[in-house]
Amino acid sequence: MEDIIICRCEEITQREIEEAIEDGANTFNEVKRFTRCGMGLCQGRTCRVRIEKMIQEITKNLPRQGTYRQPVRPVNLGIEGDLLNE
Amino acid sequence: MNRIMEHPILGKMEDKKEVAIWVDGKILKAYEGEMIAATLLANGIKVCRYTRKRKEPRGVFCAIGRCTDCVMVVDGIPNVRTCITPVRDGMKIETQKGLGSWERSEKDDE
């Protein structure tokens, strides 16, 4: 069960994240810098909520909200360029 | 081919223009306006990429363009989310290994 992948982009397992939290990382940003979870292609869109929940379960505190990249839907810069040219 | 031709709410599938796309060197028939992932699934292709560390296969997961699990190399551009990219006639699609690499054309070098 500990081999479950939480961050699908960077392939970080539940065990690695739990170890990071036990080592003192108690916000999403700290877990991110310990393990690289949420730093892959999707920028934490899949795993952020799960990791914040894990921090809450282990530390019994509500973690501060992590920083993550907007917008909700990533778009290519080219699309914006096309809009400007119109 | 494995498509929903008759849907209880949406009704019968409309007649759409057919286009052809290349997937790993094979030609597949697609309908204009559908997403690349839809064509792949209709043709039984479930693996879009292999992961960087464990080399595990990945396919469509969220299908709304958020999770980036269905990324493939499309026309030499890596990390294109196939579930939200419509097909175009003559598109070349390849299974992505790891993070993929850019295929620079001579035009880009000028």
N, CA and C atoms of all chains as a GROMACS GRO file, in nm:
protein
  588
    1MET      N    1   0.082  -0.121   0.000
    1MET     CA    2   0.000   0.000   0.000
    1MET      C    3   0.085   0.126   0.000
    2GLU      N    4   0.206   0.118   0.062
    2GLU     CA    5   0.290   0.238   0.070
    2GLU      C    6   0.352   0.274  -0.063
    3ASP      N    7   0.341   0.185  -0.160
    3ASP     CA    8   0.401   0.210  -0.290
    3ASP      C    9   0.306   0.283  -0.384
    4ILE      N   10   0.194   0.331  -0.330
    4ILE     CA   11   0.097   0.402  -0.415
    4ILE      C   12   0.156   0.534  -0.462
    5ILE      N   13   0.141   0.561  -0.591
    5ILE     CA   14   0.189   0.689  -0.645
    5ILE      C   15   0.085   0.796  -0.616
    6ILE      N   16   0.130   0.904  -0.551
    6ILE     CA   17   0.040   1.017  -0.524
    6ILE      C   18   0.056   1.122  -0.633
    7CYS      N   19   0.180   1.162  -0.658
    7CYS     CA   20   0.206   1.260  -0.763
    7CYS      C   21   0.234   1.182  -0.892
    8ARG      N   22   0.141   1.187  -0.985
    8ARG     CA   23   0.151   1.105  -1.105
    8ARG      C   24   0.256   1.157  -1.202
    9CYS      N   25   0.282   1.287  -1.199
    9CYS     CA   26   0.377   1.344  -1.295
    9CYS      C   27   0.521   1.312  -1.256
   10GLU      N   28   0.554   1.331  -1.128
   10GLU     CA   29   0.691   1.309  -1.084
   10GLU      C   30   0.709   1.171  -1.020
   11GLU      N   31   0.604   1.091  -1.019
   11GLU     CA   32   0.608   0.954  -0.964
   11GLU      C   33   0.660   0.951  -0.820
   12ILE      N   34   0.595   1.027  -0.732
   12ILE     CA   35   0.631   1.029  -0.591
   12ILE      C   36   0.530   0.942  -0.516
   13THR      N   37   0.583   0.849  -0.435
   13THR     CA   38   0.495   0.756  -0.366
   13THR      C   39   0.446   0.813  -0.234
   14GLN      N   40   0.342   0.748  -0.183
   14GLN     CA   41   0.284   0.786  -0.054
   14GLN      C   42   0.391   0.780   0.056
   15ARG      N   43   0.476   0.676   0.050
   15ARG     CA   44   0.579   0.660   0.153
   15ARG      C   45   0.674   0.780   0.154
   16GLU      N   46   0.718   0.822   0.035
   16GLU     CA   47   0.812   0.935   0.027
   16GLU      C   48   0.751   1.062   0.085
   17ILE      N   49   0.621   1.084   0.058
   17ILE     CA   50   0.555   1.204   0.108
   17ILE      C   51   0.537   1.196   0.260
   18GLU      N   52   0.500   1.077   0.307
   18GLU     CA   53   0.484   1.060   0.453
   18GLU      C   54   0.616   1.082   0.525
   19GLU      N   55   0.726   1.032   0.465
   19GLU     CA   56   0.858   1.052   0.526
   19GLU      C   57   0.892   1.201   0.533
   20ALA      N   58   0.862   1.273   0.423
   20ALA     CA   59   0.890   1.417   0.420
   20ALA      C   60   0.811   1.489   0.527
   21ILE      N   61   0.685   1.452   0.544
   21ILE     CA   62   0.601   1.518   0.645
   21ILE      C   63   0.655   1.487   0.785
   22GLU      N   64   0.696   1.360   0.806
   22GLU     CA   65   0.750   1.324   0.937
   22GLU      C   66   0.885   1.392   0.963
   23ASP      N   67   0.958   1.422   0.855
   23ASP     CA   68   1.085   1.493   0.870
   23ASP      C   69   1.066   1.643   0.896
   24GLY      N   70   0.943   1.689   0.899
   24GLY     CA   71   0.920   1.828   0.938
   24GLY      C   72   0.856   1.917   0.832
   25ALA      N   73   0.829   1.862   0.715
   25ALA     CA   74   0.763   1.945   0.614
   25ALA      C   75   0.614   1.950   0.647
   26ASN      N   76   0.565   2.068   0.687
   26ASN     CA   77   0.424   2.070   0.722
   26ASN      C   78   0.338   2.169   0.644
   27THR      N   79   0.387   2.209   0.527
   27THR     CA   80   0.299   2.277   0.432
   27THR      C   81   0.322   2.211   0.296
   28PHE      N   82   0.229   2.236   0.203
   28PHE     CA   83   0.244   2.176   0.071
   28PHE      C   84   0.373   2.221   0.004
   29ASN      N   85   0.409   2.350   0.022
   29ASN     CA   86   0.532   2.401  -0.040
   29ASN      C   87   0.656   2.330   0.012
   30GLU      N   88   0.657   2.299   0.141
   30GLU     CA   89   0.774   2.230   0.198
   30GLU      C   90   0.783   2.087   0.146
   31VAL      N   91   0.669   2.018   0.141
   31VAL     CA   92   0.668   1.882   0.086
   31VAL      C   93   0.716   1.886  -0.058
   32LYS      N   94   0.672   1.988  -0.130
   32LYS     CA   95   0.709   2.005  -0.271
   32LYS      C   96   0.860   2.017  -0.284
   33ARG      N   97   0.923   2.097  -0.197
   33ARG     CA   98   1.068   2.118  -0.208
   33ARG      C   99   1.146   1.998  -0.156
   34PHE      N  100   1.087   1.918  -0.068
   34PHE     CA  101   1.154   1.795  -0.020
   34PHE      C  102   1.152   1.688  -0.129
   35THR      N  103   1.038   1.671  -0.194
   35THR     CA  104   1.018   1.551  -0.276
   35THR      C  105   0.999   1.576  -0.425
   36ARG      N  106   0.975   1.701  -0.466
   36ARG     CA  107   0.941   1.737  -0.604
   36ARG      C  108   0.796   1.704  -0.642
   37CYS      N  109   0.715   1.658  -0.547
   37CYS     CA  110   0.576   1.631  -0.584
   37CYS      C  111   0.508   1.762  -0.622
   38GLY      N  112   0.422   1.759  -0.720
   38GLY     CA  113   0.354   1.880  -0.764
   38GLY      C  114   0.441   1.973  -0.846
   39MET      N  115   0.559   1.928  -0.889
   39MET     CA  116   0.645   2.013  -0.971
   39MET      C  117   0.655   1.961  -1.114
   40GLY      N  118   0.572   1.862  -1.146
   40GLY     CA  119   0.576   1.805  -1.281
   40GLY      C  120   0.488   1.883  -1.376
   41LEU      N  121   0.453   1.818  -1.485
   41LEU     CA  122   0.378   1.884  -1.592
   41LEU      C  123   0.247   1.947  -1.545
   42CYS      N  124   0.172   1.877  -1.460
   42CYS     CA  125   0.038   1.928  -1.427
   42CYS      C  126   0.043   2.029  -1.313
   43GLN      N  127   0.162   2.053  -1.256
   43GLN     CA  128   0.180   2.157  -1.154
   43GLN      C  129   0.088   2.138  -1.033
   44GLY      N  130   0.074   2.014  -0.988
   44GLY     CA  131   0.001   1.988  -0.865
   44GLY      C  132  -0.150   1.984  -0.879
   45ARG      N  133  -0.201   1.987  -1.001
   45ARG     CA  134  -0.346   1.986  -1.017
   45ARG      C  135  -0.408   1.854  -0.974
   46THR      N  136  -0.331   1.745  -0.986
   46THR     CA  137  -0.385   1.614  -0.950
   46THR      C  138  -0.362   1.582  -0.804
   47CYS      N  139  -0.244   1.618  -0.750
   47CYS     CA  140  -0.205   1.567  -0.619
   47CYS      C  141  -0.213   1.668  -0.506
   48ARG      N  142  -0.227   1.798  -0.535
   48ARG     CA  143  -0.215   1.899  -0.430
   48ARG      C  144  -0.315   1.876  -0.316
   49VAL      N  145  -0.440   1.854  -0.352
   49VAL     CA  146  -0.544   1.839  -0.251
   49VAL      C  147  -0.517   1.715  -0.165
   50ARG      N  148  -0.473   1.607  -0.228
   50ARG     CA  149  -0.444   1.483  -0.156
   50ARG      C  150  -0.329   1.503  -0.057
   51ILE      N  151  -0.225   1.577  -0.102
   51ILE     CA  152  -0.109   1.597  -0.015
   51ILE      C  153  -0.147   1.687   0.103
   52GLU      N  154  -0.226   1.792   0.078
   52GLU     CA  155  -0.270   1.878   0.188
   52GLU      C  156  -0.350   1.797   0.290
   53LYS      N  157  -0.429   1.703   0.240
   53LYS     CA  158  -0.507   1.615   0.329
   53LYS      C  159  -0.414   1.526   0.411
   54MET      N  160  -0.307   1.473   0.345
   54MET     CA  161  -0.211   1.387   0.416
   54MET      C  162  -0.141   1.465   0.527
   55ILE      N  163  -0.103   1.592   0.497
   55ILE     CA  164  -0.036   1.675   0.598
   55ILE      C  165  -0.131   1.694   0.717
   56GLN      N  166  -0.257   1.721   0.684
   56GLN     CA  167  -0.357   1.742   0.790
   56GLN      C  168  -0.372   1.617   0.876
   57GLU      N  169  -0.372   1.501   0.812
   57GLU     CA  170  -0.389   1.375   0.887
   57GLU      C  171  -0.271   1.346   0.978
   58ILE      N  172  -0.149   1.376   0.929
   58ILE     CA  173  -0.030   1.340   1.007
   58ILE      C  174  -0.002   1.445   1.115
   59THR      N  175  -0.007   1.574   1.078
   59THR     CA  176   0.030   1.677   1.175
   59THR      C  177  -0.089   1.724   1.261
   60LYS      N  178  -0.210   1.684   1.223
   60LYS     CA  179  -0.334   1.726   1.293
   60LYS      C  180  -0.356   1.876   1.288
   61ASN      N  181  -0.287   1.943   1.194
   61ASN     CA  182  -0.309   2.086   1.174
   61ASN      C  183  -0.354   2.110   1.031
   62LEU      N  184  -0.434   2.214   1.013
   62LEU     CA  185  -0.474   2.250   0.877
   62LEU      C  186  -0.356   2.322   0.813
   63PRO      N  187  -0.298   2.267   0.704
   63PRO     CA  188  -0.179   2.330   0.647
   63PRO      C  189  -0.213   2.462   0.577
   64ARG      N  190  -0.112   2.550   0.573
   64ARG     CA  191  -0.128   2.674   0.496
   64ARG      C  192  -0.140   2.637   0.348
   65GLN      N  193  -0.219   2.714   0.276
   65GLN     CA  194  -0.240   2.679   0.136
   65GLN      C  195  -0.110   2.694   0.057
   66GLY      N  196  -0.081   2.595  -0.026
   66GLY     CA  197   0.041   2.599  -0.105
   66GLY      C  198   0.028   2.692  -0.224
   67THR      N  199   0.145   2.729  -0.280
   67THR     CA  200   0.138   2.810  -0.403
   67THR      C  201   0.138   2.716  -0.521
   68TYR      N  202   0.059   2.746  -0.617
   68TYR     CA  203   0.057   2.666  -0.739
   68TYR      C  204   0.022   2.757  -0.854
   69ARG      N  205   0.053   2.705  -0.972
   69ARG     CA  206   0.046   2.790  -1.088
   69ARG      C  207  -0.095   2.807  -1.142
   70GLN      N  208  -0.133   2.930  -1.164
   70GLN     CA  209  -0.256   2.960  -1.235
   70GLN      C  210  -0.222   2.960  -1.384
   71PRO      N  211  -0.312   2.951  -1.477
   71PRO     CA  212  -0.455   2.940  -1.458
   71PRO      C  213  -0.500   2.797  -1.430
   72VAL      N  214  -0.629   2.782  -1.412
   72VAL     CA  215  -0.684   2.648  -1.386
   72VAL      C  216  -0.661   2.559  -1.507
   73ARG      N  217  -0.685   2.613  -1.626
   73ARG     CA  218  -0.660   2.540  -1.749
   73ARG      C  219  -0.536   2.594  -1.818
   74PRO      N  220  -0.430   2.517  -1.826
   74PRO     CA  221  -0.313   2.569  -1.896
   74PRO      C  222  -0.338   2.581  -2.047
   75VAL      N  223  -0.290   2.689  -2.106
   75VAL     CA  224  -0.302   2.707  -2.251
   75VAL      C  225  -0.165   2.740  -2.309
   76ASN      N  226  -0.150   2.713  -2.437
   76ASN     CA  227  -0.025   2.747  -2.504
   76ASN      C  228  -0.015   2.898  -2.522
   77LEU      N  229   0.110   2.949  -2.517
   77LEU     CA  230   0.129   3.091  -2.541
   77LEU      C  231   0.085   3.127  -2.682
   78GLY      N  232   0.098   3.032  -2.774
   78GLY     CA  233   0.060   3.057  -2.913
   78GLY      C  234  -0.085   3.099  -2.927
   79ILE      N  235  -0.171   3.044  -2.842
   79ILE     CA  236  -0.313   3.077  -2.849
   79ILE      C  237  -0.332   3.226  -2.819
   80GLU      N  238  -0.259   3.275  -2.718
   80GLU     CA  239  -0.269   3.416  -2.683
   80GLU      C  240  -0.214   3.503  -2.797
   81GLY      N  241  -0.106   3.456  -2.859
   81GLY     CA  242  -0.050   3.529  -2.973
   81GLY      C  243  -0.151   3.542  -3.085
   82ASP      N  244  -0.225   3.433  -3.112
   82ASP     CA  245  -0.327   3.437  -3.217
   82ASP      C  246  -0.434   3.538  -3.183
   83LEU      N  247  -0.471   3.546  -3.054
   83LEU     CA  248  -0.575   3.641  -3.014
   83LEU      C  249  -0.528   3.784  -3.036
   84LEU      N  250  -0.399   3.810  -3.007
   84LEU     CA  251  -0.346   3.946  -3.025
   84LEU      C  252  -0.341   3.985  -3.172
   85ASN      N  253  -0.316   3.887  -3.258
   85ASN     CA  254  -0.303   3.917  -3.401
   85ASN      C  255  -0.436   3.947  -3.467
   86GLU      N  256  -0.544   3.902  -3.405
   86GLU     CA  257  -0.675   3.919  -3.469
   86GLU      C  258  -0.722   4.063  -3.469
   87MET      N  259  -1.280  -0.100  -3.470
   87MET     CA  260  -1.337   0.030  -3.431
   87MET      C  261  -1.435   0.011  -3.316
   88ASN      N  262  -1.430   0.099  -3.224
   88ASN     CA  263  -1.512   0.085  -3.104
   88ASN      C  264  -1.564   0.222  -3.065
   89ARG      N  265  -1.674   0.263  -3.127
   89ARG     CA  266  -1.731   0.395  -3.099
   89ARG      C  267  -1.877   0.380  -3.060
   90ILE      N  268  -1.927   0.481  -2.988
   90ILE     CA  269  -2.070   0.482  -2.956
   90ILE      C  270  -2.143   0.539  -3.078
   91MET      N  271  -2.212   0.455  -3.151
   91MET     CA  272  -2.281   0.501  -3.272
   91MET      C  273  -2.422   0.550  -3.239
   92GLU      N  274  -2.478   0.495  -3.133
   92GLU     CA  275  -2.610   0.540  -3.093
   92GLU      C  276  -2.610   0.565  -2.943
   93HIS      N  277  -2.645   0.687  -2.904
   93HIS     CA  278  -2.636   0.726  -2.764
   93HIS      C  279  -2.777   0.753  -2.712
   94PRO      N  280  -2.812   0.707  -2.591
   94PRO     CA  281  -2.949   0.726  -2.541
   94PRO      C  282  -2.994   0.872  -2.534
   95ILE      N  283  -2.901   0.965  -2.512
   95ILE     CA  284  -2.940   1.106  -2.503
   95ILE      C  285  -2.898   1.184  -2.629
   96LEU      N  286  -2.776   1.161  -2.673
   96LEU     CA  287  -2.726   1.239  -2.787
   96LEU      C  288  -2.777   1.187  -2.922
   97GLY      N  289  -2.836   1.069  -2.923
   97GLY     CA  290  -2.891   1.015  -3.048
   97GLY      C  291  -2.784   0.953  -3.137
   98LYS      N  292  -2.817   0.944  -3.266
   98LYS     CA  293  -2.723   0.880  -3.358
   98LYS      C  294  -2.605   0.971  -3.387
   99MET      N  295  -2.490   0.908  -3.415
   99MET     CA  296  -2.371   0.984  -3.446
   99MET      C  297  -2.389   1.055  -3.580
  100GLU      N  298  -2.352   1.186  -3.581
  100GLU     CA  299  -2.366   1.261  -3.706
  100GLU      C  300  -2.262   1.214  -3.807
  101ASP      N  301  -2.292   1.238  -3.933
  101ASP     CA  302  -2.193   1.209  -4.037
  101ASP      C  303  -2.087   1.318  -4.032
  102LYS      N  304  -1.965   1.275  -4.008
  102LYS     CA  305  -1.857   1.373  -4.002
  102LYS      C  306  -1.754   1.341  -4.107
  103LYS      N  307  -1.676   1.443  -4.143
  103LYS     CA  308  -1.570   1.424  -4.242
  103LYS      C  309  -1.461   1.336  -4.182
  104GLU      N  310  -1.412   1.243  -4.264
  104GLU     CA  311  -1.307   1.156  -4.215
  104GLU      C  312  -1.169   1.215  -4.247
  105VAL      N  313  -1.079   1.202  -4.151
  105VAL     CA  314  -0.941   1.243  -4.174
  105VAL      C  315  -0.851   1.126  -4.136
  106ALA      N  316  -0.725   1.132  -4.178
  106ALA     CA  317  -0.631   1.024  -4.145
  106ALA      C  318  -0.518   1.081  -4.062
  107ILE      N  319  -0.480   1.011  -3.957
  107ILE     CA  320  -0.365   1.054  -3.876
  107ILE      C  321  -0.266   0.938  -3.866
  108TRP      N  322  -0.140   0.973  -3.849
  108TRP     CA  323  -0.034   0.873  -3.834
  108TRP      C  324  -0.007   0.855  -3.686
  109VAL      N  325  -0.016   0.731  -3.639
  109VAL     CA  326   0.017   0.705  -3.499
  109VAL      C  327   0.125   0.598  -3.496
  110ASP      N  328   0.246   0.637  -3.453
  110ASP     CA  329   0.362   0.547  -3.449
  110ASP      C  330   0.380   0.474  -3.583
  111GLY      N  331   0.363   0.547  -3.693
  111GLY     CA  332   0.386   0.490  -3.825
  111GLY      C  333   0.267   0.420  -3.888
  112LYS      N  334   0.155   0.411  -3.814
  112LYS     CA  335   0.036   0.346  -3.870
  112LYS      C  336  -0.070   0.453  -3.899
  113ILE      N  337  -0.147   0.431  -4.005
  113ILE     CA  338  -0.252   0.527  -4.038
  113ILE      C  339  -0.381   0.489  -3.966
  114LEU      N  340  -0.444   0.584  -3.901
  114LEU     CA  341  -0.572   0.560  -3.836
  114LEU      C  342  -0.676   0.654  -3.893
  115LYS      N  343  -0.800   0.604  -3.900
  115LYS     CA  344  -0.910   0.686  -3.948
  115LYS      C  345  -0.968   0.763  -3.830
  116ALA      N  346  -0.988   0.892  -3.848
  116ALA     CA  347  -1.045   0.974  -3.739
  116ALA      C  348  -1.156   1.060  -3.797
  117TYR      N  349  -1.239   1.114  -3.712
  117TYR     CA  350  -1.343   1.204  -3.758
  117TYR      C  351  -1.302   1.347  -3.723
  118GLU      N  352  -1.328   1.437  -3.816
  118GLU     CA  353  -1.290   1.576  -3.796
  118GLU      C  354  -1.356   1.632  -3.669
  119GLY      N  355  -1.279   1.704  -3.589
  119GLY     CA  356  -1.335   1.767  -3.471
  119GLY      C  357  -1.320   1.685  -3.344
  120GLU      N  358  -1.290   1.557  -3.356
  120GLU     CA  359  -1.273   1.479  -3.233
  120GLU      C  360  -1.130   1.494  -3.181
  121MET      N  361  -1.113   1.459  -3.055
  121MET     CA  362  -0.982   1.474  -2.993
  121MET      C  363  -0.894   1.354  -3.028
  122ILE      N  364  -0.763   1.374  -3.022
  122ILE     CA  365  -0.669   1.266  -3.058
  122ILE      C  366  -0.694   1.144  -2.970
  123ALA      N  367  -0.713   1.168  -2.839
  123ALA     CA  368  -0.732   1.056  -2.746
  123ALA      C  369  -0.856   0.974  -2.783
  124ALA      N  370  -0.960   1.040  -2.834
  124ALA     CA  371  -1.081   0.969  -2.874
  124ALA      C  372  -1.053   0.873  -2.989
  125THR      N  373  -0.975   0.921  -3.086
  125THR     CA  374  -0.937   0.835  -3.199
  125THR      C  375  -0.856   0.716  -3.151
  126LEU      N  376  -0.761   0.743  -3.061
  126LEU     CA  377  -0.675   0.635  -3.011
  126LEU      C  378  -0.758   0.531  -2.938
  127LEU      N  379  -0.847   0.575  -2.852
  127LEU     CA  380  -0.928   0.480  -2.775
  127LEU      C  381  -1.020   0.401  -2.868
  128ALA      N  382  -1.075   0.468  -2.969
  128ALA     CA  383  -1.163   0.400  -3.064
  128ALA      C  384  -1.088   0.293  -3.141
  129ASN      N  385  -0.956   0.310  -3.152
  129ASN     CA  386  -0.875   0.211  -3.224
  129ASN      C  387  -0.801   0.117  -3.128
  130GLY      N  388  -0.839   0.120  -3.003
  130GLY     CA  389  -0.783   0.025  -2.907
  130GLY      C  390  -0.646   0.060  -2.855
  131ILE      N  391  -0.600   0.185  -2.877
  131ILE     CA  392  -0.468   0.224  -2.823
  131ILE      C  393  -0.490   0.292  -2.689
  132LYS      N  394  -0.441   0.229  -2.583
  132LYS     CA  395  -0.464   0.283  -2.449
  132LYS      C  396  -0.341   0.348  -2.389
  133VAL      N  397  -0.223   0.314  -2.440
  133VAL     CA  398  -0.100   0.368  -2.383
  133VAL      C  399  -0.057   0.491  -2.461
  134CYS      N  400  -0.047   0.604  -2.391
  134CYS     CA  401  -0.004   0.728  -2.456
  134CYS      C  402   0.144   0.754  -2.433
  135ARG      N  403   0.192   0.720  -2.315
  135ARG     CA  404   0.332   0.751  -2.283
  135ARG      C  405   0.385   0.651  -2.181
  136TYR      N  406   0.518   0.652  -2.166
  136TYR     CA  407   0.583   0.573  -2.061
  136TYR      C  408   0.651   0.671  -1.967
  137THR      N  409   0.637   0.646  -1.836
  137THR     CA  410   0.686   0.745  -1.740
  137THR      C  411   0.839   0.747  -1.735
  138ARG      N  412   0.891   0.858  -1.680
  138ARG     CA  413   1.034   0.884  -1.682
  138ARG      C  414   1.113   0.791  -1.591
  139LYS      N  415   1.064   0.774  -1.467
  139LYS     CA  416   1.143   0.698  -1.368
  139LYS      C  417   1.120   0.547  -1.381
  140ARG      N  418   0.992   0.506  -1.370
  140ARG     CA  419   0.964   0.363  -1.364
  140ARG      C  420   0.934   0.300  -1.500
  141LYS      N  421   0.926   0.384  -1.604
  141LYS     CA  422   0.895   0.338  -1.741
  141LYS      C  423   0.761   0.266  -1.746
  142GLU      N  424   0.666   0.314  -1.668
  142GLU     CA  425   0.534   0.252  -1.666
  142GLU      C  426   0.444   0.316  -1.770
  143PRO      N  427   0.350   0.238  -1.828
  143PRO     CA  428   0.260   0.298  -1.927
  143PRO      C  429   0.154   0.386  -1.862
  144ARG      N  430   0.116   0.493  -1.932
  144ARG     CA  431   0.009   0.580  -1.885
  144ARG      C  432  -0.086   0.608  -2.001
  145GLY      N  433  -0.212   0.628  -1.967
  145GLY     CA  434  -0.312   0.658  -2.070
  145GLY      C  435  -0.401   0.772  -2.025
  146VAL      N  436  -0.522   0.777  -2.081
  146VAL     CA  437  -0.615   0.883  -2.045
  146VAL      C  438  -0.656   0.865  -1.898
  147PHE      N  439  -0.646   0.974  -1.820
  147PHE     CA  440  -0.685   0.966  -1.679
  147PHE      C  441  -0.800   1.062  -1.650
  148CYS      N  442  -0.779   1.193  -1.667
  148CYS     CA  443  -0.887   1.287  -1.634
  148CYS      C  444  -0.970   1.322  -1.758
  149ALA      N  445  -0.907   1.319  -1.874
  149ALA     CA  446  -0.973   1.346  -2.003
  149ALA      C  447  -1.030   1.488  -2.014
  150ILE      N  448  -0.988   1.582  -1.927
  150ILE     CA  449  -1.031   1.721  -1.943
  150ILE      C  450  -0.912   1.817  -1.949
  151GLY      N  451  -0.792   1.762  -1.970
  151GLY     CA  452  -0.676   1.849  -1.991
  151GLY      C  453  -0.612   1.901  -1.864
  152ARG      N  454  -0.629   1.834  -1.753
  152ARG     CA  455  -0.568   1.881  -1.628
  152ARG      C  456  -0.452   1.795  -1.583
  153CYS      N  457  -0.465   1.663  -1.597
  153CYS     CA  458  -0.368   1.574  -1.531
  153CYS      C  459  -0.241   1.553  -1.612
  154THR      N  460  -0.241   1.583  -1.740
  154THR     CA  461  -0.125   1.563  -1.829
  154THR      C  462  -0.074   1.419  -1.832
  155ASP      N  463  -0.164   1.324  -1.813
  155ASP     CA  464  -0.122   1.184  -1.824
  155ASP      C  465  -0.129   1.133  -1.967
  156CYS      N  466  -0.204   1.201  -2.053
  156CYS     CA  467  -0.221   1.152  -2.191
  156CYS      C  468  -0.130   1.225  -2.288
  157VAL      N  469  -0.022   1.287  -2.238
  157VAL     CA  470   0.062   1.365  -2.329
  157VAL      C  471   0.137   1.274  -2.426
  158MET      N  472   0.148   1.321  -2.550
  158MET     CA  473   0.221   1.248  -2.653
  158MET      C  474   0.301   1.348  -2.737
  159VAL      N  475   0.385   1.294  -2.824
  159VAL     CA  476   0.461   1.381  -2.915
  159VAL      C  477   0.375   1.401  -3.040
  160VAL      N  478   0.327   1.523  -3.062
  160VAL     CA  479   0.240   1.551  -3.176
  160VAL      C  480   0.312   1.645  -3.271
  161ASP      N  481   0.334   1.600  -3.394
  161ASP     CA  482   0.407   1.677  -3.496
  161ASP      C  483   0.541   1.728  -3.443
  162GLY      N  484   0.610   1.644  -3.367
  162GLY     CA  485   0.742   1.679  -3.316
  162GLY      C  486   0.742   1.764  -3.190
  163ILE      N  487   0.623   1.799  -3.140
  163ILE     CA  488   0.615   1.878  -3.017
  163ILE      C  489   0.580   1.784  -2.902
  164PRO      N  490   0.669   1.772  -2.803
  164PRO     CA  491   0.638   1.681  -2.691
  164PRO      C  492   0.540   1.744  -2.592
  165ASN      N  493   0.485   1.660  -2.505
  165ASN     CA  494   0.395   1.704  -2.397
  165ASN      C  495   0.269   1.774  -2.448
  166VAL      N  496   0.211   1.723  -2.556
  166VAL     CA  497   0.083   1.776  -2.604
  166VAL      C  498  -0.029   1.691  -2.544
  167ARG      N  499  -0.123   1.758  -2.476
  167ARG     CA  500  -0.232   1.682  -2.412
  167ARG      C  501  -0.330   1.635  -2.519
  168THR      N  502  -0.330   1.505  -2.545
  168THR     CA  503  -0.408   1.454  -2.657
  168THR      C  504  -0.559   1.457  -2.630
  169CYS      N  505  -0.599   1.461  -2.502
  169CYS     CA  506  -0.743   1.458  -2.473
  169CYS      C  507  -0.811   1.590  -2.505
  170ILE      N  508  -0.735   1.699  -2.525
  170ILE     CA  509  -0.798   1.827  -2.559
  170ILE      C  510  -0.741   1.886  -2.688
  171THR      N  511  -0.673   1.804  -2.766
  171THR     CA  512  -0.618   1.853  -2.892
  171THR      C  513  -0.695   1.788  -3.007
  172PRO      N  514  -0.764   1.866  -3.089
  172PRO     CA  515  -0.840   1.805  -3.199
  172PRO      C  516  -0.750   1.747  -3.307
  173VAL      N  517  -0.800   1.647  -3.377
  173VAL     CA  518  -0.719   1.586  -3.484
  173VAL      C  519  -0.718   1.678  -3.607
  174ARG      N  520  -0.610   1.666  -3.681
  174ARG     CA  521  -0.596   1.739  -3.807
  174ARG      C  522  -0.546   1.638  -3.909
  175ASP      N  523  -0.586   1.654  -4.033
  175ASP     CA  524  -0.546   1.556  -4.135
  175ASP      C  525  -0.394   1.550  -4.147
  176GLY      N  526  -0.340   1.430  -4.147
  176GLY     CA  527  -0.196   1.412  -4.164
  176GLY      C  528  -0.112   1.435  -4.042
  177MET      N  529  -0.175   1.448  -3.925
  177MET     CA  530  -0.102   1.469  -3.800
  177MET      C  531  -0.013   1.348  -3.770
  178LYS      N  532   0.108   1.374  -3.721
  178LYS     CA  533   0.198   1.263  -3.683
  178LYS      C  534   0.208   1.256  -3.531
  179ILE      N  535   0.165   1.142  -3.476
  179ILE     CA  536   0.160   1.127  -3.331
  179ILE      C  537   0.249   1.010  -3.291
  180GLU      N  538   0.328   1.032  -3.188
  180GLU     CA  539   0.415   0.925  -3.139
  180GLU      C  540   0.399   0.906  -2.990
  181THR      N  541   0.416   0.782  -2.946
  181THR     CA  542   0.415   0.752  -2.803
  181THR      C  543   0.533   0.823  -2.738
  182GLN      N  544   0.507   0.891  -2.626
  182GLN     CA  545   0.613   0.967  -2.561
  182GLN      C  546   0.685   0.882  -2.458
  183LYS      N  547   0.819   0.888  -2.463
  183LYS     CA  548   0.899   0.816  -2.362
  183LYS      C  549   0.957   0.920  -2.268
  184GLY      N  550   0.925   0.908  -2.140
  184GLY     CA  551   0.975   1.004  -2.042
  184GLY      C  552   0.922   1.143  -2.069
  185LEU      N  553   1.011   1.241  -2.069
  185LEU     CA  554   0.967   1.380  -2.090
  185LEU      C  555   0.962   1.418  -2.237
  186GLY      N  556   1.005   1.328  -2.324
  186GLY     CA  557   1.001   1.356  -2.467
  186GLY      C  558   1.110   1.453  -2.510
  187SER      N  559   1.130   1.466  -2.640
  187SER     CA  560   1.230   1.561  -2.687
  187SER      C  561   1.177   1.635  -2.808
  188TRP      N  562   1.231   1.754  -2.829
  188TRP     CA  563   1.186   1.838  -2.940
  188TRP      C  564   1.253   1.794  -3.068
  189GLU      N  565   1.174   1.796  -3.174
  189GLU     CA  566   1.226   1.761  -3.305
  189GLU      C  567   1.235   1.892  -3.383
  190ARG      N  568   1.354   1.948  -3.392
  190ARG     CA  569   1.367   2.080  -3.458
  190ARG      C  570   1.370   2.062  -3.608
  191SER      N  571   1.289   2.141  -3.675
  191SER     CA  572   1.290   2.134  -3.822
  191SER      C  573   1.386   2.240  -3.874
  192GLU      N  574   1.421   2.228  -4.003
  192GLU     CA  575   1.514   2.325  -4.062
  192GLU      C  576   1.454   2.465  -4.061
  193LYS      N  577   1.324   2.472  -4.074
  193LYS     CA  578   1.256   2.602  -4.076
  193LYS      C  579   1.280   2.678  -3.945
  194ASP      N  580   1.282   2.604  -3.833
  194ASP     CA  581   1.300   2.669  -3.704
  194ASP      C  582   1.441   2.726  -3.689
  195ASP      N  583   1.539   2.663  -3.757
  195ASP     CA  584   1.677   2.705  -3.740
  195ASP      C  585   1.708   2.836  -3.812
  196GLU      N  586   1.626   2.871  -3.910
  196GLU     CA  587   1.655   2.991  -3.990
  196GLU      C  588   1.647   3.119  -3.908
   0.00000   0.00000   0.00000
